[in-house]
Structures are given as C-alpha cells and as structure tokens.
Amino acid sequence: MTQTLSLPGNLAERLANLQSVPKGEFELENGASFRDYKPAAVLLPLLFHENAWHLLYTRRSDGLMNHGGQVSFPGGSWEPGDADLTATALREAWEEVGIRPEDVQVLGAMQPIGLVTHFVVTPVVGEIPWPYRLRIFDGEVARAFTVPLSWLADPSNYYYSTLVFEGKSYEVGYYQLYDGEKIWGATAKITQDFLRLLD
C-alpha cells in the first residue's frame, strides 16, 4: 500500500524559488521562444480528502477544439482582462468547475512549459477547501475528479510511450488508468514536476 504524502511546510517558498530560473533554460521545439507561444495557465487545486492530499483534475468535453476529451487541470488561455497568469488560472477554474477565486489559497506558480499545440502554460498551485460544491460547466468540462498524491507519486503507476504528432516522435508520460481516466502528456508532466517539489 502506498504511503500517504504530506505537503512540505515551505511549499510556497519552494515555488517562489522556481521563479529565479530563467525561462530560456527550458527548451521549445524548433528553437522557438516563449514569445512565439500563446500564454495560458492552469490551476493545480490541492485538497485534503479522506485523510490524504489529492489533486483535482477535469476531463475536457469531447467537442473542444484544443485538447478535447483529454484530462487536464482547470485552465485556459490568458485574456486581456486578466491581471496576470494567476488571475487566468483562477478565472478559468471559476468558469469551468465553479471554484471561487476567493476560496483558493494560492501558494505560487511553477515554471511554464511549452506544448506542441503552441501554448506556453504556467501551472498555479492553490489549496481549496474540501468538500466543495463544484459547478461543472458542461460546455467545456465533462467531469471533475480527484486523485491522491500518494497514487500519483507511485512509480508503478507511471510510464513513458512514444507518440507521433504532426510527423514528429515524442516521448510522452502516461499514468495507468485511475477511476477510468487517463492522465497523460502535459498534464502528467506538470503533475510529475509538482511531485518533485514535494521531495
């Protein structure tokens, strides 16, 4: 049985330290820069449920143009009305699953990652109360569900496979199915990056 994971007391400090790493150290395909990508943000909603820490995920509706049917964190593209990318993540979480911005204790942001779909995504980590009455916007979200950090951190639940996208091969991370859901790609990578912060 997997041991329960706890959150370090200095998690906010660890997240703040990430901001000192230059973005240029992170590779993007074909020598592109972050200026060539559309800015976006996602919220990693941390919650305490059944005596263990979980992350909240969503499965996007099948008909969406970008990443339809895929498991993701609540999030989306930056809009001109957003003060910053943290505001983007909070706005999207409110619109998609009904988490009110004032109910999120924002702990900080992780380093952005570039996607093959030409978005650069900043993951924002925040704690939410639980239980919580979610309000699913079914135009974008098919389902919301939680996964224990201990399960996500178990190496036996994670593997890599080769994916061909637009004629190029990529080594992509996948989780084993959890409650019938497949967490993979950028969402799996963000999850793994977050778990490394807890070590």
N, C-alpha and C positions, 0 to 999 in steps of 0.2 A: 504494500500500500504506500502511496506517495505521501511524503511528509508535508504538512501544511507550511506554506511560505508566509513569512511576515514581511511587512514593509519596513525598510530602514528608517530610523528617525530623522535622518538627514537627506531624505529623498529630494526635497526641494532644493537643497544645496547641490546635490549631485546633478540635478537638471540644470541649475544655473551655471555650473562649471562647463557644461556642454557648449554654452554659447560662446566660450572663448576659442573654440575650434573653428578655424577659417572654413567657410563653405567651400572654397576652392579645393580643399583636400578630398572632396567627395567626387568621384568620377561620374560623369554623364556620358552617354553614348555619342560617338562621332565628334568628340571634342567640343560639344555644346556647352554653353554656360547657363547658369541658373536664369539669366535674363531671357533666354530663349524659351523658357517653360512657363506655363500658366501657374500662378501661385494658388495653393489650396491648403486646407488644414483639416485635420480630423481630431476628434476628442476621444481620448482613451478613458472611459468612465470606470473608475475603480470603485468597488462597493464591497461591503462586508456582509456575507450571506452564509448561513449555516456554519458559523464559526470559522470561516475561511475567506480570504480575499479572492475576488473574481474580477474579470473584465467583462464589460457589456459590449456585445457585437450586434450588428444588424445584417440581415440578408437583403440586398437591394432588389427592388422589383424587376421582373424579367424584361419589361419593355423599355428600360432606361437606355439611353444612347451610350453612356460611359459606364462600363463595369456592371451591366445589367445581370441580375441573378447571382452576383458574387457576394461573399461575406466581406464585410468591411466594418470599420468604425464609423459612427456618425460623423459626417463631414461633407465638404464640397469646396467649390471654388471661392476665392476671395472676391468680394464685391466692393465697389467704390464707397459704399456706406459703412464698411467695416473699419473700425479704428486701427486694427492690426489683425494678425492671423489668429491670435487667441480669440478675438471677437468673432472671427469667421467660424471657428470650431464651435463656440458657444451658440451662435445663431443657428448653425446647421443642426446641432443637437436638439435645440428647441423646435425647429421646423420639422425634423424627421421623426423624433421619438418623444417630444414633449418634455424634455428636461429643461427646466427654467434656469437661465444663466445664474440667477442669484442662489440657486441650490447647489452650484458646483464650487467646490473649494479647489481653485486652480493651483497646482503645485509647480508648474513650469512647462517648458517646451523641450522637445528632443530636437536633434539635428534633422533638417529636412532631407528627404530622399527624392530622387528623380525617378519618374515612372516612364515606361516605354510608350505610354499614351501622352507623353509630353506635358505632364503636370509635375510640379515640384511641391511635395506635400510636407507640411510641418505638423508633426504629432504633438498635441497638447494633452498633458496628463492632468486629470482632475478627479477628486473624490466626490461621490454623490451619496446621499442618504439612501438606505435600503431597509425595508421595502419602499418602493416608489411607484406611484401610479403613472405609468408611461402612457403616452398618447401617440399611437403609431399613425403616421401619415402614409396611407397605403398607396398613394401615387408614387412614392419613392421607396418605401420600405415594405418588404413582405413579412418580416419577422424580426423581433429582437430577442436575444437570449444571452445568458451569462455562462462563463467558463471559469473554473477555479484556476488560479495561478499555479497551484501545485501540479495540475494536469498539464498545463501549457509548458511547464518547466521540465517535465519528464522527457528525457532524450528519446525514449522508446516511442513517443507519440509524434516525433518529427522526423522528416526525411526529405531528400532532395531528388528531383527528377528534371530531365531536360525538356524544355518547352520551345517550340519553334513559333516565332511571331514575326510576321512580315519578312519571312525568309532568313531570319537570324535565330541562332540557338542560344537559349539562356538556361542557366542552372537555377531552378526555382525551388523554394522551400514549400513544403506541404505539411499540414498536420493530418494525423489519422482523423477519421470522421468522429465528431462529437455531437451527440444528440441528432445525428443525421446531417450535420452541417460540415462543409469543407472549408477550412481556413487555410488560405494559401497565398502565394505571391506577395505583393507589397504588404498586405495585412499581416501575413505570417512573419515577414521580415521585421516590421515595426514591433510586433509582439516580442520577437526574439531580442531585438535591440533593447526594448524596455526591460525584459527579464535580466539582461546583462547588467543593467543599472542596479539591480537588487543584490547582486553578489557582493 
